[in-house]
Amino acid sequence: MFFGKKIKKEQKTYDKENQKPVIRASICTGEMVACFKDLRTGELQEIMLVKDESDIEDFMQQYGITERPEKIY
């Protein structure tokens, strides 16, 4: 009841040749969003809201990202 099975998160993918993982941060409010930036157009695809450090770790784990994403403003 209280200690259920831990659900394994599914490994997600992204276009590694044309997209780059980034953290978009607001200068005014400090709000952060995990995104993928299209290297050709510069367009951002928002994935998830980042509330703390563990959310960034979850984002990296879900998509198999090994390097810390660059923070852009």
PDB file of N, CA, C and O in Angstrom:
ATOM      1  N   MET A   1       0.830  -1.176   0.000  1.00  0.00           N
ATOM      2  CA  MET A   1       0.000   0.000   0.000  1.00  0.00           C
ATOM      3  C   MET A   1       0.881   1.249   0.000  1.00  0.00           C
ATOM      4  O   MET A   1       0.782   2.066  -0.916  1.00  0.00           O
ATOM      5  N   PHE A   2       1.743   1.415   1.012  1.00  0.00           N
ATOM      6  CA  PHE A   2       2.578   2.608   1.084  1.00  0.00           C
ATOM      7  C   PHE A   2       3.872   2.461   0.295  1.00  0.00           C
ATOM      8  O   PHE A   2       4.415   3.435  -0.226  1.00  0.00           O
ATOM      9  N   PHE A   3       4.352   1.226   0.217  1.00  0.00           N
ATOM     10  CA  PHE A   3       5.635   0.992  -0.437  1.00  0.00           C
ATOM     11  C   PHE A   3       5.414   0.192  -1.710  1.00  0.00           C
ATOM     12  O   PHE A   3       5.734  -0.996  -1.767  1.00  0.00           O
ATOM     13  N   GLY A   4       4.869   0.839  -2.728  1.00  0.00           N
ATOM     14  CA  GLY A   4       4.587   0.168  -3.982  1.00  0.00           C
ATOM     15  C   GLY A   4       5.844  -0.021  -4.815  1.00  0.00           C
ATOM     16  O   GLY A   4       6.924   0.450  -4.458  1.00  0.00           O
ATOM     17  N   LYS A   5       5.683  -0.708  -5.915  1.00  0.00           N
ATOM     18  CA  LYS A   5       6.808  -0.907  -6.824  1.00  0.00           C
ATOM     19  C   LYS A   5       7.230   0.426  -7.403  1.00  0.00           C
ATOM     20  O   LYS A   5       6.406   1.292  -7.697  1.00  0.00           O
ATOM     21  N   LYS A   6       8.520   0.567  -7.556  1.00  0.00           N
ATOM     22  CA  LYS A   6       9.038   1.766  -8.182  1.00  0.00           C
ATOM     23  C   LYS A   6       8.916   1.588  -9.694  1.00  0.00           C
ATOM     24  O   LYS A   6       9.422   0.613 -10.249  1.00  0.00           O
ATOM     25  N   ILE A   7       8.266   2.502 -10.338  1.00  0.00           N
ATOM     26  CA  ILE A   7       8.041   2.405 -11.772  1.00  0.00           C
ATOM     27  C   ILE A   7       9.271   2.921 -12.507  1.00  0.00           C
ATOM     28  O   ILE A   7       9.724   4.039 -12.265  1.00  0.00           O
ATOM     29  N   LYS A   8       9.808   2.099 -13.405  1.00  0.00           N
ATOM     30  CA  LYS A   8      10.976   2.496 -14.177  1.00  0.00           C
ATOM     31  C   LYS A   8      10.518   3.457 -15.271  1.00  0.00           C
ATOM     32  O   LYS A   8       9.573   3.173 -16.006  1.00  0.00           O
ATOM     33  N   LYS A   9      11.197   4.590 -15.370  1.00  0.00           N
ATOM     34  CA  LYS A   9      10.837   5.580 -16.371  1.00  0.00           C
ATOM     35  C   LYS A   9      11.357   5.141 -17.727  1.00  0.00           C
ATOM     36  O   LYS A   9      12.452   4.591 -17.844  1.00  0.00           O
ATOM     37  N   GLU A  10      10.561   5.391 -18.736  1.00  0.00           N
ATOM     38  CA  GLU A  10      10.895   5.027 -20.095  1.00  0.00           C
ATOM     39  C   GLU A  10      11.982   5.954 -20.648  1.00  0.00           C
ATOM     40  O   GLU A  10      11.932   7.164 -20.428  1.00  0.00           O
ATOM     41  N   GLN A  11      12.955   5.398 -21.356  1.00  0.00           N
ATOM     42  CA  GLN A  11      14.012   6.202 -21.972  1.00  0.00           C
ATOM     43  C   GLN A  11      13.430   6.886 -23.204  1.00  0.00           C
ATOM     44  O   GLN A  11      12.932   6.220 -24.112  1.00  0.00           O
ATOM     45  N   LYS A  12      13.494   8.199 -23.234  1.00  0.00           N
ATOM     46  CA  LYS A  12      12.976   8.976 -24.354  1.00  0.00           C
ATOM     47  C   LYS A  12      14.141   9.388 -25.243  1.00  0.00           C
ATOM     48  O   LYS A  12      15.293   9.368 -24.808  1.00  0.00           O
ATOM     49  N   THR A  13      13.852   9.757 -26.472  1.00  0.00           N
ATOM     50  CA  THR A  13      14.910  10.143 -27.397  1.00  0.00           C
ATOM     51  C   THR A  13      14.626  11.522 -27.988  1.00  0.00           C
ATOM     52  O   THR A  13      13.509  12.034 -27.920  1.00  0.00           O
ATOM     53  N   TYR A  14      15.669  12.101 -28.568  1.00  0.00           N
ATOM     54  CA  TYR A  14      15.547  13.359 -29.284  1.00  0.00           C
ATOM     55  C   TYR A  14      16.542  13.333 -30.439  1.00  0.00           C
ATOM     56  O   TYR A  14      17.433  12.485 -30.468  1.00  0.00           O
ATOM     57  N   ASP A  15      16.400  14.244 -31.382  1.00  0.00           N
ATOM     58  CA  ASP A  15      17.267  14.308 -32.558  1.00  0.00           C
ATOM     59  C   ASP A  15      18.600  14.938 -32.170  1.00  0.00           C
ATOM     60  O   ASP A  15      18.723  16.162 -32.131  1.00  0.00           O
ATOM     61  N   LYS A  16      19.597  14.105 -31.885  1.00  0.00           N
ATOM     62  CA  LYS A  16      20.883  14.589 -31.385  1.00  0.00           C
ATOM     63  C   LYS A  16      21.674  15.371 -32.424  1.00  0.00           C
ATOM     64  O   LYS A  16      22.540  16.167 -32.061  1.00  0.00           O
ATOM     65  N   GLU A  17      21.398  15.163 -33.702  1.00  0.00           N
ATOM     66  CA  GLU A  17      22.114  15.889 -34.752  1.00  0.00           C
ATOM     67  C   GLU A  17      21.585  17.311 -34.931  1.00  0.00           C
ATOM     68  O   GLU A  17      22.340  18.223 -35.268  1.00  0.00           O
ATOM     69  N   ASN A  18      20.291  17.493 -34.705  1.00  0.00           N
ATOM     70  CA  ASN A  18      19.663  18.791 -34.973  1.00  0.00           C
ATOM     71  C   ASN A  18      19.154  19.512 -33.734  1.00  0.00           C
ATOM     72  O   ASN A  18      18.708  20.654 -33.837  1.00  0.00           O
ATOM     73  N   GLN A  19      19.207  18.881 -32.571  1.00  0.00           N
ATOM     74  CA  GLN A  19      18.713  19.509 -31.354  1.00  0.00           C
ATOM     75  C   GLN A  19      19.763  19.444 -30.249  1.00  0.00           C
ATOM     76  O   GLN A  19      20.574  18.520 -30.188  1.00  0.00           O
ATOM     77  N   LYS A  20      19.724  20.457 -29.375  1.00  0.00           N
ATOM     78  CA  LYS A  20      20.662  20.551 -28.263  1.00  0.00           C
ATOM     79  C   LYS A  20      19.848  20.777 -26.988  1.00  0.00           C
ATOM     80  O   LYS A  20      18.982  21.652 -26.966  1.00  0.00           O
ATOM     81  N   PRO A  21      20.107  20.006 -25.926  1.00  0.00           N
ATOM     82  CA  PRO A  21      19.377  20.229 -24.669  1.00  0.00           C
ATOM     83  C   PRO A  21      19.874  21.501 -23.980  1.00  0.00           C
ATOM     84  O   PRO A  21      21.080  21.721 -23.865  1.00  0.00           O
ATOM     85  N   VAL A  22      18.941  22.332 -23.527  1.00  0.00           N
ATOM     86  CA  VAL A  22      19.273  23.575 -22.828  1.00  0.00           C
ATOM     87  C   VAL A  22      18.283  23.794 -21.686  1.00  0.00           C
ATOM     88  O   VAL A  22      17.203  23.204 -21.659  1.00  0.00           O
ATOM     89  N   ILE A  23      18.671  24.648 -20.751  1.00  0.00           N
ATOM     90  CA  ILE A  23      17.773  25.110 -19.687  1.00  0.00           C
ATOM     91  C   ILE A  23      17.526  26.589 -19.941  1.00  0.00           C
ATOM     92  O   ILE A  23      18.450  27.400 -19.878  1.00  0.00           O
ATOM     93  N   ARG A  24      16.272  26.938 -20.228  1.00  0.00           N
ATOM     94  CA  ARG A  24      15.922  28.339 -20.448  1.00  0.00           C
ATOM     95  C   ARG A  24      15.525  28.935 -19.112  1.00  0.00           C
ATOM     96  O   ARG A  24      14.646  28.410 -18.427  1.00  0.00           O
ATOM     97  N   ALA A  25      16.174  30.039 -18.736  1.00  0.00           N
ATOM     98  CA  ALA A  25      15.908  30.680 -17.450  1.00  0.00           C
ATOM     99  C   ALA A  25      15.472  32.120 -17.672  1.00  0.00           C
ATOM    100  O   ALA A  25      16.005  32.812 -18.539  1.00  0.00           O
ATOM    101  N   SER A  26      14.507  32.564 -16.889  1.00  0.00           N
ATOM    102  CA  SER A  26      14.038  33.942 -16.942  1.00  0.00           C
ATOM    103  C   SER A  26      14.921  34.807 -16.043  1.00  0.00           C
ATOM    104  O   SER A  26      15.186  34.448 -14.896  1.00  0.00           O
ATOM    105  N   ILE A  27      15.363  35.923 -16.556  1.00  0.00           N
ATOM    106  CA  ILE A  27      16.175  36.846 -15.770  1.00  0.00           C
ATOM    107  C   ILE A  27      15.330  37.473 -14.655  1.00  0.00           C
ATOM    108  O   ILE A  27      15.814  37.660 -13.539  1.00  0.00           O
ATOM    109  N   CYS A  28      14.091  37.791 -14.953  1.00  0.00           N
ATOM    110  CA  CYS A  28      13.230  38.490 -13.989  1.00  0.00           C
ATOM    111  C   CYS A  28      12.733  37.582 -12.863  1.00  0.00           C
ATOM    112  O   CYS A  28      12.879  37.910 -11.685  1.00  0.00           O
ATOM    113  N   THR A  29      12.152  36.450 -13.227  1.00  0.00           N
ATOM    114  CA  THR A  29      11.494  35.616 -12.228  1.00  0.00           C
ATOM    115  C   THR A  29      12.341  34.435 -11.763  1.00  0.00           C
ATOM    116  O   THR A  29      12.075  33.868 -10.704  1.00  0.00           O
ATOM    117  N   GLY A  30      13.343  34.062 -12.531  1.00  0.00           N
ATOM    118  CA  GLY A  30      14.167  32.917 -12.184  1.00  0.00           C
ATOM    119  C   GLY A  30      13.550  31.592 -12.594  1.00  0.00           C
ATOM    120  O   GLY A  30      14.126  30.538 -12.326  1.00  0.00           O
ATOM    121  N   GLU A  31      12.381  31.624 -13.242  1.00  0.00           N
ATOM    122  CA  GLU A  31      11.730  30.398 -13.699  1.00  0.00           C
ATOM    123  C   GLU A  31      12.617  29.691 -14.716  1.00  0.00           C
ATOM    124  O   GLU A  31      13.206  30.333 -15.586  1.00  0.00           O
ATOM    125  N   MET A  32      12.710  28.362 -14.605  1.00  0.00           N
ATOM    126  CA  MET A  32      13.534  27.590 -15.521  1.00  0.00           C
ATOM    127  C   MET A  32      12.696  26.514 -16.204  1.00  0.00           C
ATOM    128  O   MET A  32      11.802  25.921 -15.600  1.00  0.00           O
ATOM    129  N   VAL A  33      13.010  26.275 -17.492  1.00  0.00           N
ATOM    130  CA  VAL A  33      12.318  25.266 -18.281  1.00  0.00           C
ATOM    131  C   VAL A  33      13.361  24.460 -19.043  1.00  0.00           C
ATOM    132  O   VAL A  33      14.259  25.028 -19.665  1.00  0.00           O
ATOM    133  N   ALA A  34      13.244  23.137 -18.996  1.00  0.00           N
ATOM    134  CA  ALA A  34      14.122  22.263 -19.773  1.00  0.00           C
ATOM    135  C   ALA A  34      13.584  22.226 -21.203  1.00  0.00           C
ATOM    136  O   ALA A  34      12.394  21.993 -21.420  1.00  0.00           O
ATOM    137  N   CYS A  35      14.464  22.456 -22.171  1.00  0.00           N
ATOM    138  CA  CYS A  35      14.060  22.555 -23.574  1.00  0.00           C
ATOM    139  C   CYS A  35      15.059  21.842 -24.474  1.00  0.00           C
ATOM    140  O   CYS A  35      16.156  21.470 -24.056  1.00  0.00           O
ATOM    141  N   PHE A  36      14.642  21.665 -25.726  1.00  0.00           N
ATOM    142  CA  PHE A  36      15.555  21.282 -26.784  1.00  0.00           C
ATOM    143  C   PHE A  36      15.574  22.425 -27.787  1.00  0.00           C
ATOM    144  O   PHE A  36      14.524  22.880 -28.241  1.00  0.00           O
ATOM    145  N   LYS A  37      16.779  22.890 -28.132  1.00  0.00           N
ATOM    146  CA  LYS A  37      16.937  23.991 -29.078  1.00  0.00           C
ATOM    147  C   LYS A  37      17.290  23.425 -30.438  1.00  0.00           C
ATOM    148  O   LYS A  37      18.248  22.664 -30.570  1.00  0.00           O
ATOM    149  N   ASP A  38      16.514  23.795 -31.453  1.00  0.00           N
ATOM    150  CA  ASP A  38      16.795  23.376 -32.820  1.00  0.00           C
ATOM    151  C   ASP A  38      18.013  24.159 -33.302  1.00  0.00           C
ATOM    152  O   ASP A  38      17.994  25.390 -33.310  1.00  0.00           O
ATOM    153  N   LEU A  39      19.061  23.464 -33.698  1.00  0.00           N
ATOM    154  CA  LEU A  39      20.316  24.119 -34.081  1.00  0.00           C
ATOM    155  C   LEU A  39      20.200  24.886 -35.395  1.00  0.00           C
ATOM    156  O   LEU A  39      20.978  25.809 -35.635  1.00  0.00           O
ATOM    157  N   ARG A  40      19.248  24.523 -36.247  1.00  0.00           N
ATOM    158  CA  ARG A  40      19.088  25.221 -37.531  1.00  0.00           C
ATOM    159  C   ARG A  40      18.248  26.483 -37.393  1.00  0.00           C
ATOM    160  O   ARG A  40      18.601  27.531 -37.933  1.00  0.00           O
ATOM    161  N   THR A  41      17.130  26.381 -36.666  1.00  0.00           N
ATOM    162  CA  THR A  41      16.202  27.512 -36.594  1.00  0.00           C
ATOM    163  C   THR A  41      16.304  28.304 -35.295  1.00  0.00           C
ATOM    164  O   THR A  41      15.877  29.458 -35.242  1.00  0.00           O
ATOM    165  N   GLY A  42      16.863  27.700 -34.249  1.00  0.00           N
ATOM    166  CA  GLY A  42      16.933  28.358 -32.948  1.00  0.00           C
ATOM    167  C   GLY A  42      15.652  28.233 -32.144  1.00  0.00           C
ATOM    168  O   GLY A  42      15.555  28.774 -31.043  1.00  0.00           O
ATOM    169  N   GLU A  43      14.664  27.523 -32.687  1.00  0.00           N
ATOM    170  CA  GLU A  43      13.375  27.352 -32.018  1.00  0.00           C
ATOM    171  C   GLU A  43      13.530  26.442 -30.801  1.00  0.00           C
ATOM    172  O   GLU A  43      14.281  25.467 -30.840  1.00  0.00           O
ATOM    173  N   LEU A  44      12.816  26.763 -29.723  1.00  0.00           N
ATOM    174  CA  LEU A  44      12.867  25.972 -28.499  1.00  0.00           C
ATOM    175  C   LEU A  44      11.633  25.091 -28.373  1.00  0.00           C
ATOM    176  O   LEU A  44      10.509  25.548 -28.585  1.00  0.00           O
ATOM    177  N   GLN A  45      11.846  23.830 -28.028  1.00  0.00           N
ATOM    178  CA  GLN A  45      10.763  22.899 -27.750  1.00  0.00           C
ATOM    179  C   GLN A  45      10.773  22.655 -26.249  1.00  0.00           C
ATOM    180  O   GLN A  45      11.654  21.963 -25.741  1.00  0.00           O
ATOM    181  N   GLU A  46       9.802  23.215 -25.535  1.00  0.00           N
ATOM    182  CA  GLU A  46       9.756  23.086 -24.079  1.00  0.00           C
ATOM    183  C   GLU A  46       9.346  21.676 -23.687  1.00  0.00           C
ATOM    184  O   GLU A  46       8.406  21.110 -24.245  1.00  0.00           O
ATOM    185  N   ILE A  47      10.063  21.118 -22.717  1.00  0.00           N
ATOM    186  CA  ILE A  47       9.797  19.756 -22.270  1.00  0.00           C
ATOM    187  C   ILE A  47       9.183  19.725 -20.879  1.00  0.00           C
ATOM    188  O   ILE A  47       8.151  19.089 -20.669  1.00  0.00           O
ATOM    189  N   MET A  48       9.815  20.411 -19.925  1.00  0.00           N
ATOM    190  CA  MET A  48       9.299  20.362 -18.554  1.00  0.00           C
ATOM    191  C   MET A  48       9.743  21.578 -17.752  1.00  0.00           C
ATOM    192  O   MET A  48      10.784  22.175 -18.024  1.00  0.00           O
ATOM    193  N   LEU A  49       8.938  21.929 -16.764  1.00  0.00           N
ATOM    194  CA  LEU A  49       9.261  22.997 -15.824  1.00  0.00           C
ATOM    195  C   LEU A  49      10.293  22.472 -14.831  1.00  0.00           C
ATOM    196  O   LEU A  49      10.174  21.348 -14.343  1.00  0.00           O
ATOM    197  N   VAL A  50      11.299  23.281 -14.535  1.00  0.00           N
ATOM    198  CA  VAL A  50      12.345  22.900 -13.593  1.00  0.00           C
ATOM    199  C   VAL A  50      12.149  23.690 -12.307  1.00  0.00           C
ATOM    200  O   VAL A  50      12.267  24.915 -12.290  1.00  0.00           O
ATOM    201  N   LYS A  51      11.848  22.973 -11.233  1.00  0.00           N
ATOM    202  CA  LYS A  51      11.644  23.626  -9.938  1.00  0.00           C
ATOM    203  C   LYS A  51      12.892  23.584  -9.072  1.00  0.00           C
ATOM    204  O   LYS A  51      13.146  24.504  -8.294  1.00  0.00           O
ATOM    205  N   ASP A  52      13.674  22.512  -9.208  1.00  0.00           N
ATOM    206  CA  ASP A  52      14.905  22.386  -8.423  1.00  0.00           C
ATOM    207  C   ASP A  52      15.897  21.487  -9.160  1.00  0.00           C
ATOM    208  O   ASP A  52      15.635  21.040 -10.277  1.00  0.00           O
ATOM    209  N   GLU A  53      17.020  21.234  -8.531  1.00  0.00           N
ATOM    210  CA  GLU A  53      18.110  20.471  -9.137  1.00  0.00           C
ATOM    211  C   GLU A  53      17.688  19.057  -9.522  1.00  0.00           C
ATOM    212  O   GLU A  53      18.164  18.523 -10.524  1.00  0.00           O
ATOM    213  N   SER A  54      16.805  18.446  -8.742  1.00  0.00           N
ATOM    214  CA  SER A  54      16.384  17.071  -9.040  1.00  0.00           C
ATOM    215  C   SER A  54      15.595  17.000 -10.349  1.00  0.00           C
ATOM    216  O   SER A  54      15.627  15.972 -11.025  1.00  0.00           O
ATOM    217  N   ASP A  55      14.890  18.068 -10.716  1.00  0.00           N
ATOM    218  CA  ASP A  55      14.172  18.086 -11.991  1.00  0.00           C
ATOM    219  C   ASP A  55      15.148  18.075 -13.172  1.00  0.00           C
ATOM    220  O   ASP A  55      14.881  17.441 -14.193  1.00  0.00           O
ATOM    221  N   ILE A  56      16.272  18.771 -13.033  1.00  0.00           N
ATOM    222  CA  ILE A  56      17.290  18.765 -14.091  1.00  0.00           C
ATOM    223  C   ILE A  56      17.874  17.364 -14.217  1.00  0.00           C
ATOM    224  O   ILE A  56      18.084  16.880 -15.330  1.00  0.00           O
ATOM    225  N   GLU A  57      18.137  16.708 -13.092  1.00  0.00           N
ATOM    226  CA  GLU A  57      18.662  15.347 -13.105  1.00  0.00           C
ATOM    227  C   GLU A  57      17.668  14.389 -13.764  1.00  0.00           C
ATOM    228  O   GLU A  57      18.068  13.516 -14.534  1.00  0.00           O
ATOM    229  N   ASP A  58      16.379  14.547 -13.466  1.00  0.00           N
ATOM    230  CA  ASP A  58      15.342  13.712 -14.084  1.00  0.00           C
ATOM    231  C   ASP A  58      15.308  13.913 -15.596  1.00  0.00           C
ATOM    232  O   ASP A  58      15.212  12.946 -16.351  1.00  0.00           O
ATOM    233  N   PHE A  59      15.387  15.168 -16.038  1.00  0.00           N
ATOM    234  CA  PHE A  59      15.405  15.500 -17.463  1.00  0.00           C
ATOM    235  C   PHE A  59      16.585  14.815 -18.146  1.00  0.00           C
ATOM    236  O   PHE A  59      16.429  14.204 -19.204  1.00  0.00           O
ATOM    237  N   MET A  60      17.757  14.918 -17.540  1.00  0.00           N
ATOM    238  CA  MET A  60      18.961  14.311 -18.117  1.00  0.00           C
ATOM    239  C   MET A  60      18.836  12.789 -18.173  1.00  0.00           C
ATOM    240  O   MET A  60      19.237  12.168 -19.158  1.00  0.00           O
ATOM    241  N   GLN A  61      18.288  12.194 -17.132  1.00  0.00           N
ATOM    242  CA  GLN A  61      18.137  10.749 -17.086  1.00  0.00           C
ATOM    243  C   GLN A  61      17.108  10.256 -18.103  1.00  0.00           C
ATOM    244  O   GLN A  61      17.325   9.238 -18.761  1.00  0.00           O
ATOM    245  N   GLN A  62      15.994  10.970 -18.234  1.00  0.00           N
ATOM    246  CA  GLN A  62      14.937  10.564 -19.159  1.00  0.00           C
ATOM    247  C   GLN A  62      15.427  10.519 -20.599  1.00  0.00           C
ATOM    248  O   GLN A  62      15.026   9.641 -21.364  1.00  0.00           O
ATOM    249  N   TYR A  63      16.285  11.452 -20.972  1.00  0.00           N
ATOM    250  CA  TYR A  63      16.731  11.560 -22.358  1.00  0.00           C
ATOM    251  C   TYR A  63      18.157  11.065 -22.567  1.00  0.00           C
ATOM    252  O   TYR A  63      18.689  11.204 -23.668  1.00  0.00           O
ATOM    253  N   GLY A  64      18.786  10.497 -21.557  1.00  0.00           N
ATOM    254  CA  GLY A  64      20.127   9.948 -21.699  1.00  0.00           C
ATOM    255  C   GLY A  64      21.185  11.012 -21.953  1.00  0.00           C
ATOM    256  O   GLY A  64      22.135  10.778 -22.700  1.00  0.00           O
ATOM    257  N   ILE A  65      21.029  12.176 -21.338  1.00  0.00           N
ATOM    258  CA  ILE A  65      21.968  13.291 -21.508  1.00  0.00           C
ATOM    259  C   ILE A  65      23.067  13.137 -20.464  1.00  0.00           C
ATOM    260  O   ILE A  65      22.788  12.986 -19.274  1.00  0.00           O
ATOM    261  N   THR A  66      24.326  13.178 -20.921  1.00  0.00           N
ATOM    262  CA  THR A  66      25.440  12.983 -19.999  1.00  0.00           C
ATOM    263  C   THR A  66      26.059  14.299 -19.541  1.00  0.00           C
ATOM    264  O   THR A  66      26.525  14.400 -18.406  1.00  0.00           O
ATOM    265  N   GLU A  67      26.068  15.301 -20.404  1.00  0.00           N
ATOM    266  CA  GLU A  67      26.634  16.603 -20.042  1.00  0.00           C
ATOM    267  C   GLU A  67      25.546  17.529 -19.528  1.00  0.00           C
ATOM    268  O   GLU A  67      24.400  17.468 -19.974  1.00  0.00           O
ATOM    269  N   ARG A  68      25.908  18.370 -18.604  1.00  0.00           N
ATOM    270  CA  ARG A  68      24.970  19.341 -18.029  1.00  0.00           C
ATOM    271  C   ARG A  68      24.478  20.287 -19.136  1.00  0.00           C
ATOM    272  O   ARG A  68      25.297  20.869 -19.847  1.00  0.00           O
ATOM    273  N   PRO A  69      23.144  20.453 -19.296  1.00  0.00           N
ATOM    274  CA  PRO A  69      22.629  21.362 -20.326  1.00  0.00           C
ATOM    275  C   PRO A  69      23.041  22.805 -20.069  1.00  0.00           C
ATOM    276  O   PRO A  69      23.111  23.247 -18.922  1.00  0.00           O
ATOM    277  N   GLU A  70      23.312  23.532 -21.146  1.00  0.00           N
ATOM    278  CA  GLU A  70      23.679  24.953 -21.064  1.00  0.00           C
ATOM    279  C   GLU A  70      22.453  25.747 -20.616  1.00  0.00           C
ATOM    280  O   GLU A  70      21.327  25.440 -21.006  1.00  0.00           O
ATOM    281  N   LYS A  71      22.681  26.759 -19.803  1.00  0.00           N
ATOM    282  CA  LYS A  71      21.603  27.634 -19.342  1.00  0.00           C
ATOM    283  C   LYS A  71      21.586  28.865 -20.253  1.00  0.00           C
ATOM    284  O   LYS A  71      22.604  29.536 -20.423  1.00  0.00           O
ATOM    285  N   ILE A  72      20.414  29.154 -20.837  1.00  0.00           N
ATOM    286  CA  ILE A  72      20.268  30.328 -21.693  1.00  0.00           C
ATOM    287  C   ILE A  72      19.235  31.260 -21.087  1.00  0.00           C
ATOM    288  O   ILE A  72      18.320  30.818 -20.392  1.00  0.00           O
ATOM    289  N   TYR A  73      19.385  32.560 -21.354  1.00  0.00           N
ATOM    290  CA  TYR A  73      18.474  33.564 -20.799  1.00  0.00           C
ATOM    291  C   TYR A  73      17.706  34.269 -21.873  1.00  0.00           C
ATOM    292  O   TYR A  73      16.894  35.145 -21.577  1.00  0.00           O
TER     293      TYR A  73
END
